């Protein structure tokens, strides 16, 4: 009785495993892929490593969040306007001219 119940189950399992072995798919890579990847890598090596971009060039740049995070990294509580003024260099104010009504950090330097 034991063989009558389990024999068909074992046969089905063996058939299923044989089918799964036979029906494996192959993924072929086209002949042009490897030379193209090599050429792209050669061009990257020729150009050299990319130059680091300043964070202010990012699209998600949020100056207020950066000021807040800087104060938290230092572990100090700053007034936001004082910290913003301390981080503003005189050359930036000169380059912006009358477009920006911001004071530079020269008062803190003296």
C-alpha positions as CSV (number, residue, x, y, z in Angstrom):
1,X,0.0,0.0,0.0
2,X,2.9,2.3,0.8
3,X,4.3,1.8,-2.7
4,X,1.0,2.3,-4.4
5,X,0.5,5.8,-2.8
6,X,4.0,7.2,-3.1
7,X,5.1,5.6,-6.4
8,X,2.9,8.0,-8.5
9,X,4.0,11.0,-6.5
10,X,7.7,10.1,-6.9
11,X,7.2,9.6,-10.7
12,X,5.5,13.0,-11.0
13,X,8.3,14.7,-9.1
14,X,10.9,13.0,-11.4
15,X,9.0,14.0,-14.5
16,X,8.7,17.6,-13.3
17,X,12.4,17.9,-12.5
18,X,13.2,16.3,-15.9
19,X,11.0,18.9,-17.7
20,X,12.5,21.8,-15.8
21,X,16.0,20.7,-16.7
22,X,15.1,20.4,-20.4
23,X,13.3,23.7,-20.6
24,X,16.1,25.9,-19.3
25,X,16.4,29.1,-21.3
26,X,19.6,30.4,-22.6
27,X,20.4,34.1,-22.7
28,X,22.5,35.0,-25.6
29,X,24.5,38.2,-25.6
30,X,24.9,39.8,-29.0
31,X,28.3,39.9,-30.6
32,X,28.5,43.7,-30.7
33,X,27.9,44.1,-26.9
34,X,31.4,43.3,-25.7
35,X,33.3,45.4,-28.2
36,X,31.0,48.3,-27.5
37,X,31.5,48.0,-23.7
38,X,35.3,47.8,-24.2
39,X,35.2,51.0,-26.4
40,X,33.1,52.9,-23.8
41,X,35.5,51.8,-21.0
42,X,38.5,52.9,-23.2
43,X,36.9,56.3,-23.7
44,X,36.2,56.7,-20.0
45,X,39.8,55.8,-19.2
46,X,41.1,58.3,-21.8
47,X,39.0,61.1,-20.3
48,X,39.9,60.4,-16.7
49,X,37.9,60.4,-13.6
50,X,35.0,63.0,-13.4
51,X,35.7,66.2,-11.5
52,X,33.8,66.5,-8.2
53,X,30.8,68.7,-8.5
54,X,30.0,71.2,-5.7
55,X,26.8,70.4,-3.9
56,X,25.3,73.7,-4.9
57,X,25.1,72.5,-8.5
58,X,22.7,69.7,-7.6
59,X,19.1,70.1,-8.5
60,X,18.0,69.2,-5.0
61,X,20.2,71.8,-3.4
62,X,18.4,73.3,-0.4
63,X,20.6,76.0,1.3
64,X,18.3,76.3,4.3
65,X,18.5,72.6,5.0
66,X,22.3,72.7,4.6
67,X,22.6,75.5,7.1
68,X,20.4,73.7,9.6
69,X,22.3,70.4,9.1
70,X,25.7,72.2,9.5
71,X,24.6,73.6,12.8
72,X,23.4,70.2,14.0
73,X,26.7,68.5,12.9
74,X,28.6,71.0,15.0
75,X,26.2,70.3,17.9
76,X,25.5,74.0,18.4
77,X,22.5,76.2,18.2
78,X,23.0,79.1,15.9
79,X,20.8,81.9,14.7
80,X,20.3,81.1,11.1
81,X,20.9,84.7,9.9
82,X,24.2,84.9,11.8
83,X,25.4,81.5,10.5
84,X,24.4,82.5,6.9
85,X,26.3,85.8,7.2
86,X,29.4,84.0,8.7
87,X,29.5,81.6,5.7
88,X,29.1,84.4,3.1
89,X,32.5,85.6,1.7
90,X,33.2,89.1,0.5
91,X,34.1,87.9,-3.0
92,X,30.6,86.5,-3.4
93,X,28.9,89.7,-2.4
94,X,31.1,91.6,-4.8
95,X,30.5,89.2,-7.7
96,X,26.7,89.5,-7.2
97,X,26.8,93.3,-7.0
98,X,23.5,94.9,-6.4
99,X,21.5,91.8,-7.2
100,X,21.8,90.5,-3.6
101,X,21.2,92.3,-0.4
102,X,23.5,90.2,1.8
103,X,26.2,91.2,4.2
104,X,29.6,89.5,4.1
105,X,31.5,88.0,7.0
106,X,34.1,90.8,7.2
107,X,32.7,92.0,10.6
108,X,33.3,88.6,12.1
109,X,36.8,88.4,10.7
110,X,38.0,91.6,12.4
